[in-house]
């Protein structure tokens, strides 16, 4: 084969250098150039796709946004020139492949190393804890970032928390949202992904605070199952779990990686990528959003599960600051929240607030909530006498969404009675929450309730569509 432009490549070519070569050469192309130069441009395009693992005509077509027949025509020379618009689109898509991966895969298929954003690493959290330990509010992120905190959290899920039932409830809701035919004039998850139009798309699946990643693995499995034969409705899927807890990020990432490896053939692996980010999605800069696709034909779906929305210091600031940067108009948020009971006394946390449980679950929760202050005191040689208090608050300054109540988890931090609020745990009036999100530009397109063992609504799942930028 005549190496042509290939003969100018170095023996060892990094992905970045290769991309720079493609873009620089492609931008010099004009339609009146010779057929030889045109073929060389195509060679560069297909060479880069193959280096990213996309070898078949079908795989390359799904990434470039054309049909397999078009790919064949490009390869055989039936198409001798690309118009300027198509060439620019190909360049954008080729560049996105490099941006999407960010770093080379290591060791296992479809799994990138954890990227730690500035201000979100363990040393950053330790410094912030030293600065804030005696303030009136600490925040839930300090519960999990330390390995001991991550262990306490996973232990709590195993002590009567009902995590298996909640995971099953999410899986049921997500399955229904992908498969049920929507009511007239409404849309479900499948239609928002354009699958009901038999159109494929790329999917950025982002999980904010994934925990051990069990629910997210269910979501990936269901997306694969509902995407049709050979997953034809998914051009690519990038799963981005986001948390400040590296131990939990590793658990969530490996669950997703194992599912992709076990469910898909090797030829499909390059279409699915797990790209964990150690980031502060509540107070940070949301830098991981820079690795998401900007193509308007692709979709972003953010999962905010496990009631973490109710743990935030300020729901308003989160929606305006974090979601405002993360989700574009037309993107989606899948939200799971705790449901407000008619009688606050029927909530399990109310019983715990009165000290009426005295079981393993209470002990483990105390260990989780008191953990940051205990570890800090131990590090400076101070007495370890701390005690958790749960204070129910119906409305007030800590409840920005109308109709919500908050179980505030406080910790005594000195003998004089000074307390620090470590964790908020809110329950919501779902109708009021839907109206609150509507005021912020989000339309509710799907709702599902998960019930407890007594048949009462425990959590609600809402699929929220960002209809406008406020």
C-alpha positions as CSV (number, residue, x, y, z in Angstrom):
1,X,0.0,0.0,0.0
2,X,1.2,3.5,-0.8
3,X,1.7,5.0,2.7
4,X,1.1,8.6,1.4
5,X,0.5,10.8,4.4
6,X,0.9,7.7,6.7
7,X,4.6,7.7,5.8
8,X,5.0,11.0,7.6
9,X,3.7,9.6,10.9
10,X,6.2,8.8,13.7
11,X,6.6,5.2,14.8
12,X,5.0,6.1,18.2
13,X,2.0,8.3,17.8
14,X,0.1,9.6,20.8
15,X,-3.7,10.1,20.6
16,X,-3.2,13.8,21.0
17,X,-0.6,14.1,18.3
18,X,-2.6,12.0,16.0
19,X,-5.7,14.2,16.5
20,X,-3.6,17.3,15.9
21,X,-2.4,15.8,12.7
22,X,-5.9,14.9,11.5
23,X,-7.4,18.3,12.3
24,X,-4.4,20.2,10.8
25,X,-4.5,18.2,7.6
26,X,-8.3,18.1,7.3
27,X,-8.6,21.9,7.6
28,X,-6.3,22.4,4.6
29,X,-8.6,20.3,2.4
30,X,-10.8,22.1,-0.1
31,X,-13.3,20.4,-2.5
32,X,-11.1,21.2,-5.6
33,X,-8.2,19.2,-4.3
34,X,-7.1,16.0,-6.1
35,X,-8.7,12.6,-5.5
36,X,-5.4,11.4,-3.9
37,X,-5.5,14.1,-1.3
38,X,-9.2,13.4,-0.7
39,X,-8.5,9.7,-0.1
40,X,-5.7,10.6,2.3
41,X,-8.2,12.7,4.4
42,X,-10.5,9.7,4.5
43,X,-7.6,7.4,5.5
44,X,-6.8,9.8,8.4
45,X,-10.5,9.8,9.5
46,X,-10.8,6.0,9.5
47,X,-7.3,5.5,11.0
48,X,-8.3,7.6,14.0
49,X,-11.6,5.7,14.4
50,X,-9.8,2.4,14.3
51,X,-7.4,3.6,17.0
52,X,-10.4,4.3,19.2
53,X,-11.6,0.8,18.6
54,X,-14.3,1.4,16.0
55,X,-13.4,-1.0,13.2
56,X,-16.7,-1.9,11.4
57,X,-18.6,0.2,8.9
58,X,-21.6,0.2,11.3
59,X,-19.5,1.3,14.3
60,X,-17.8,4.1,12.3
61,X,-21.1,5.3,10.9
62,X,-22.7,5.5,14.4
63,X,-19.8,7.8,15.6
64,X,-19.6,10.0,12.5
65,X,-23.4,10.4,12.2
66,X,-23.9,8.8,8.7
67,X,-25.1,5.5,7.3
68,X,-22.9,2.4,6.8
69,X,-23.5,2.8,3.1
70,X,-22.0,6.3,3.2
71,X,-18.9,4.8,5.0
72,X,-18.6,2.3,2.2
73,X,-18.8,5.0,-0.4
74,X,-16.1,7.0,1.3
75,X,-13.8,3.9,1.5
76,X,-14.4,2.8,-2.1
77,X,-13.9,6.3,-3.6
78,X,-17.5,6.7,-4.8
79,X,-17.6,9.9,-2.8
80,X,-14.6,12.0,-3.9
81,X,-15.2,15.1,-1.8
82,X,-16.7,16.3,1.4
83,X,-18.5,19.6,1.5
84,X,-17.3,22.1,4.0
85,X,-20.2,21.6,6.4
86,X,-19.8,17.8,6.5
87,X,-16.0,18.1,6.9
88,X,-16.4,20.5,9.8
89,X,-18.9,18.1,11.4
90,X,-16.5,15.1,11.0
91,X,-13.7,17.2,12.6
92,X,-15.9,18.1,15.6
93,X,-16.9,14.4,16.1
94,X,-13.3,13.2,15.8
95,X,-12.2,15.8,18.3
96,X,-14.9,14.8,20.6
97,X,-13.7,11.2,20.7
98,X,-10.4,12.4,22.1
99,X,-12.1,14.8,24.6
100,X,-14.5,12.1,25.7
101,X,-11.8,9.6,26.6
102,X,-9.5,12.2,28.1
103,X,-6.9,9.6,29.1
104,X,-6.0,6.2,27.8
105,X,-7.9,3.2,29.2
106,X,-5.9,1.2,31.8
107,X,-6.0,-2.4,32.4
108,X,-9.7,-3.2,31.8
109,X,-12.1,-2.4,29.0
110,X,-14.1,0.8,29.2
111,X,-12.7,2.1,32.5
112,X,-10.7,5.3,32.9
113,X,-8.7,6.2,36.0
114,X,-10.4,8.5,38.5
115,X,-9.9,12.1,37.7
116,X,-9.6,14.4,40.8
117,X,-10.7,17.9,40.3
118,X,-9.0,20.8,42.0
119,X,-10.4,21.3,45.5
120,X,-12.1,17.9,45.7
121,X,-9.3,15.5,46.7
122,X,-8.8,13.9,50.1
123,X,-6.2,16.5,51.2
124,X,-8.6,19.3,50.2
125,X,-11.4,17.8,52.2
126,X,-9.1,17.3,55.2
127,X,-8.1,21.0,55.0
128,X,-11.8,22.1,54.8
129,X,-12.7,19.9,57.8
130,X,-10.0,21.6,59.9
131,X,-11.3,25.0,58.9
132,X,-15.0,24.2,59.4
133,X,-15.2,21.6,62.2
134,X,-16.5,24.2,64.8
135,X,-18.8,26.0,62.5
136,X,-22.6,25.8,62.6
137,X,-22.8,23.8,59.4
138,X,-20.4,21.2,58.0
139,X,-22.2,19.3,55.3
140,X,-22.8,15.7,54.1
141,X,-19.8,15.5,51.8
142,X,-17.5,15.1,54.9
143,X,-19.3,11.9,55.9
144,X,-18.1,9.8,52.9
145,X,-14.8,11.1,51.6
146,X,-12.7,9.2,54.2
147,X,-12.5,5.4,53.8
148,X,-13.9,5.0,57.3
149,X,-16.9,7.1,56.4
150,X,-17.5,5.2,53.1
151,X,-17.4,2.0,55.1
152,X,-19.9,3.3,57.7
153,X,-22.2,4.3,54.9
154,X,-22.1,0.9,53.2
155,X,-22.6,-0.7,56.6
156,X,-25.7,1.5,57.2
157,X,-27.3,0.2,54.0
158,X,-26.9,-3.4,55.3
159,X,-28.7,-2.7,58.6
160,X,-32.4,-2.5,57.8
161,X,-32.2,0.6,55.6
162,X,-34.1,-1.2,52.8
163,X,-31.5,-0.6,50.1
164,X,-32.4,-3.7,48.1
165,X,-36.0,-2.7,48.0
166,X,-35.1,0.9,47.0
167,X,-32.8,-0.4,44.2
168,X,-35.6,-2.7,43.0
169,X,-38.0,0.3,43.0
170,X,-35.6,2.4,40.9
171,X,-35.0,-0.5,38.4
172,X,-38.8,-0.9,38.1
173,X,-39.3,2.9,37.5
174,X,-36.5,3.2,35.0
175,X,-37.7,0.1,33.1
176,X,-41.2,1.6,32.9
177,X,-39.9,5.0,31.7
178,X,-38.0,3.3,28.9
179,X,-40.8,0.9,27.8
180,X,-44.2,2.4,28.5
181,X,-46.0,4.2,25.7
182,X,-46.4,7.7,26.9
183,X,-49.8,9.3,27.2
184,X,-51.0,11.6,24.4
185,X,-49.2,14.9,24.5
186,X,-46.6,13.6,27.0
187,X,-43.1,12.0,26.6
188,X,-41.2,9.3,28.5
189,X,-37.5,8.6,28.8
190,X,-37.4,6.6,25.5
191,X,-39.0,9.5,23.6
192,X,-36.7,12.1,25.1
193,X,-33.8,10.0,23.9
194,X,-35.6,10.0,20.5
195,X,-35.8,6.2,20.5
196,X,-39.5,6.4,19.8
197,X,-38.6,8.0,16.5
198,X,-36.2,5.1,15.8
199,X,-33.3,7.5,16.0
200,X,-30.0,6.7,17.7
201,X,-28.0,9.1,19.9
202,X,-25.0,9.3,22.1
203,X,-25.8,9.3,25.9
204,X,-23.9,11.1,28.6
205,X,-25.1,9.3,31.8
206,X,-24.0,11.3,34.9
207,X,-24.5,10.2,38.4
208,X,-24.2,12.7,41.2
209,X,-23.3,10.8,44.4
210,X,-23.6,7.2,43.1
211,X,-22.8,5.5,46.4
212,X,-21.8,1.9,45.5
213,X,-23.3,2.3,42.0
214,X,-25.9,-0.5,42.2
215,X,-28.8,1.6,40.9
216,X,-26.6,3.1,38.1
217,X,-25.6,-0.4,37.0
218,X,-29.3,-1.2,36.7
219,X,-29.8,1.9,34.6
220,X,-26.9,1.0,32.2
221,X,-28.2,-2.6,31.9
222,X,-31.7,-1.3,31.1
223,X,-30.4,1.2,28.5
224,X,-28.5,-1.6,26.8
225,X,-31.5,-4.0,26.9
226,X,-33.9,-1.4,25.5
227,X,-31.6,-0.1,22.8
228,X,-32.6,-2.8,20.4
229,X,-30.7,-5.5,18.5
230,X,-26.9,-4.9,18.8
231,X,-27.8,-1.8,20.9
232,X,-28.4,0.1,17.7
233,X,-30.1,3.1,19.4
234,X,-27.0,3.9,21.4
235,X,-24.2,5.4,19.3
236,X,-22.1,5.6,22.5
237,X,-22.6,5.9,26.2
238,X,-20.3,7.6,28.7
239,X,-21.0,6.9,32.3
240,X,-19.6,9.6,34.6
241,X,-20.0,8.9,38.3
242,X,-19.2,12.0,40.4
243,X,-18.4,12.1,44.1
244,X,-15.8,13.3,46.6
245,X,-15.5,9.7,48.0
246,X,-12.8,7.8,46.1
247,X,-13.6,4.5,47.8
248,X,-17.3,4.8,46.7
249,X,-16.3,6.0,43.2
250,X,-14.1,2.9,42.8
251,X,-17.0,0.7,43.8
252,X,-19.5,2.4,41.4
253,X,-17.0,2.5,38.5
254,X,-16.1,-1.2,38.9
255,X,-19.8,-2.2,39.0
256,X,-20.4,-0.4,35.8
257,X,-17.2,-1.7,34.1
258,X,-18.1,-5.3,35.1
259,X,-21.6,-5.0,33.7
260,X,-20.3,-3.6,30.4
261,X,-17.6,-6.4,30.2
262,X,-20.1,-9.2,31.0
263,X,-23.1,-8.0,29.0
264,X,-21.4,-6.8,25.7
265,X,-19.1,-8.4,23.2
266,X,-15.6,-7.0,22.8
267,X,-16.5,-5.1,19.6
268,X,-19.0,-3.1,21.6
269,X,-16.7,-2.1,24.4
270,X,-15.4,1.1,22.8
271,X,-18.9,2.4,22.6
272,X,-19.3,2.3,26.4
273,X,-17.0,4.3,28.7
274,X,-16.8,4.7,32.5
275,X,-15.1,8.0,33.4
276,X,-15.2,8.6,37.2
277,X,-14.7,12.1,38.5
278,X,-13.7,13.0,42.1
279,X,-15.6,16.3,42.1
280,X,-17.6,18.4,44.5
281,X,-20.9,18.6,42.6
282,X,-22.5,20.9,45.3
283,X,-19.8,23.6,45.8
284,X,-17.2,22.8,43.0
285,X,-16.7,24.1,39.5
286,X,-18.4,21.1,37.7
287,X,-15.2,20.8,35.6
288,X,-16.3,17.2,34.5
289,X,-18.9,18.8,32.3
290,X,-16.2,19.8,30.0
291,X,-15.8,16.2,28.9
292,X,-19.5,15.8,27.9
293,X,-20.8,16.0,24.4
294,X,-21.9,19.4,23.1
295,X,-23.6,17.8,20.1
296,X,-27.3,18.9,20.2
297,X,-28.3,15.4,18.9
298,X,-26.8,13.7,21.9
299,X,-28.5,13.5,25.3
300,X,-27.4,14.2,28.9
301,X,-29.2,12.3,31.6
302,X,-28.1,13.1,35.2
303,X,-29.1,10.7,37.9
304,X,-29.5,12.2,41.4
305,X,-30.6,9.2,43.5
306,X,-30.8,8.0,47.1
307,X,-32.4,11.1,48.5
308,X,-29.1,13.0,48.1
309,X,-31.1,16.1,46.9
310,X,-32.5,16.3,50.4
311,X,-29.0,16.3,51.9
312,X,-28.0,19.5,50.1
313,X,-27.4,22.7,52.1
314,X,-29.4,24.7,49.5
315,X,-31.6,23.2,46.9
316,X,-31.9,26.5,45.1
317,X,-28.2,27.1,44.8
318,X,-27.6,23.6,43.5
319,X,-30.2,23.9,40.8
320,X,-29.0,27.3,39.7
321,X,-25.2,26.7,40.1
322,X,-24.6,23.0,39.5
323,X,-27.5,21.9,37.3
324,X,-27.3,25.2,35.4
325,X,-23.8,24.3,34.3
326,X,-24.4,20.6,33.8
327,X,-27.7,20.4,31.9
328,X,-28.6,22.1,28.6
329,X,-32.0,22.9,27.4
330,X,-33.4,19.5,26.4
331,X,-31.4,17.5,28.9
332,X,-32.8,15.4,31.7
333,X,-32.6,14.9,35.4
334,X,-33.7,11.7,37.1
335,X,-34.4,12.6,40.7
336,X,-35.1,10.3,43.7
337,X,-36.4,11.9,46.9
338,X,-37.9,10.9,50.2
339,X,-41.7,11.4,50.4
340,X,-43.2,13.5,53.2
341,X,-45.5,11.3,55.3
342,X,-49.0,12.7,56.3
343,X,-47.9,12.2,59.9
344,X,-44.3,13.1,60.6
345,X,-44.4,10.5,63.4
346,X,-44.7,7.8,60.7
347,X,-41.2,8.6,59.4
348,X,-38.4,6.2,60.6
349,X,-36.1,9.2,61.3
350,X,-38.7,10.7,63.6
351,X,-38.5,7.5,65.8
352,X,-34.8,7.7,65.6
353,X,-34.8,11.4,66.7
354,X,-36.7,10.4,69.9
355,X,-34.0,7.7,70.7
356,X,-36.6,4.9,70.5
357,X,-34.7,2.5,68.2
358,X,-31.5,1.7,70.0
359,X,-30.6,-0.9,67.4
360,X,-27.7,-1.5,65.1
361,X,-29.1,1.0,62.5
362,X,-29.0,3.8,65.1
363,X,-25.5,2.8,66.2
364,X,-24.2,2.8,62.6
365,X,-25.9,6.1,61.8
366,X,-24.3,7.7,64.8
367,X,-20.9,6.4,63.7
368,X,-21.4,7.9,60.2
369,X,-22.6,11.3,61.4
370,X,-20.2,11.7,64.3
371,X,-17.3,10.3,62.3
372,X,-15.8,13.5,60.8
373,X,-15.6,15.2,64.2
374,X,-14.3,12.1,66.0
375,X,-11.5,11.7,63.4
376,X,-10.6,15.4,63.6
377,X,-10.5,15.3,67.4
378,X,-8.4,12.2,67.4
379,X,-5.9,13.8,65.0
380,X,-5.4,16.8,67.3
381,X,-5.5,14.9,70.6
382,X,-8.8,16.3,71.8
383,X,-11.4,14.4,73.8
384,X,-13.7,12.3,71.6
385,X,-17.0,13.1,73.4
386,X,-19.4,13.8,70.6
387,X,-23.1,13.0,70.4
388,X,-25.5,13.0,67.5
389,X,-28.9,14.7,67.8
390,X,-31.7,14.5,65.2
391,X,-34.0,17.6,65.2
392,X,-37.2,17.5,63.1
393,X,-38.0,20.8,61.5
394,X,-41.2,21.4,59.6
395,X,-40.4,24.2,57.2
396,X,-38.1,27.1,58.1
397,X,-34.9,28.3,56.8
398,X,-33.5,24.9,55.9
399,X,-36.5,23.9,53.8
400,X,-36.5,26.0,50.6
401,X,-39.0,23.8,48.8
402,X,-42.5,24.5,50.1
403,X,-44.1,21.7,52.1
404,X,-40.9,19.9,53.0
405,X,-39.6,19.0,56.4
406,X,-36.0,18.4,57.5
407,X,-34.4,16.0,59.9
408,X,-31.3,18.0,60.9
409,X,-28.5,15.8,62.2
410,X,-26.5,17.9,64.7
411,X,-23.3,16.9,66.6
412,X,-22.3,18.4,70.0
413,X,-18.8,19.8,69.5
414,X,-18.0,21.2,73.0
415,X,-19.1,20.9,76.6
416,X,-20.9,24.2,76.5
417,X,-23.5,22.9,74.2
418,X,-22.3,24.2,70.8
419,X,-23.6,22.1,68.0
420,X,-22.7,21.7,64.3
421,X,-25.2,20.6,61.7
422,X,-23.6,17.8,59.8
423,X,-26.4,16.4,57.7
424,X,-29.8,17.5,56.4
425,X,-32.3,14.8,55.5
426,X,-35.4,16.2,53.9
427,X,-38.8,14.8,52.9
428,X,-40.9,16.4,50.2
429,X,-44.5,17.0,49.2
430,X,-44.1,15.8,45.7
431,X,-46.7,18.0,44.1
432,X,-45.1,21.1,45.7
433,X,-41.7,19.8,44.5
434,X,-42.9,19.5,41.0
435,X,-44.2,23.0,41.0
436,X,-40.9,24.3,42.5
437,X,-38.9,22.7,39.7
438,X,-41.3,24.1,37.1
439,X,-40.5,27.5,38.4
440,X,-36.9,26.7,37.7
441,X,-37.5,25.6,34.1
442,X,-38.0,21.9,34.6
443,X,-41.0,19.9,33.4
444,X,-42.0,16.6,35.0
445,X,-42.3,14.0,32.3
446,X,-42.6,10.9,34.5
447,X,-43.3,10.0,38.1
448,X,-43.1,6.7,40.0
449,X,-43.4,5.9,43.8
450,X,-41.7,3.2,45.7
451,X,-43.6,2.0,48.7
452,X,-42.3,0.7,52.1
453,X,-43.3,-2.6,53.7
454,X,-46.4,-1.0,55.1
455,X,-47.6,0.2,51.7
456,X,-46.7,3.8,52.2
457,X,-44.9,5.9,49.7
458,X,-41.3,6.0,50.7
459,X,-39.5,7.5,47.7
460,X,-40.6,9.2,44.5
461,X,-38.8,9.1,41.2
462,X,-39.2,12.1,38.9
463,X,-37.9,12.5,35.3
464,X,-37.4,16.2,34.9
465,X,-36.9,17.8,31.4
466,X,-35.1,21.1,31.2
467,X,-37.5,23.0,29.1
468,X,-36.0,26.4,29.4
469,X,-33.0,28.2,30.8
470,X,-34.1,30.6,33.6
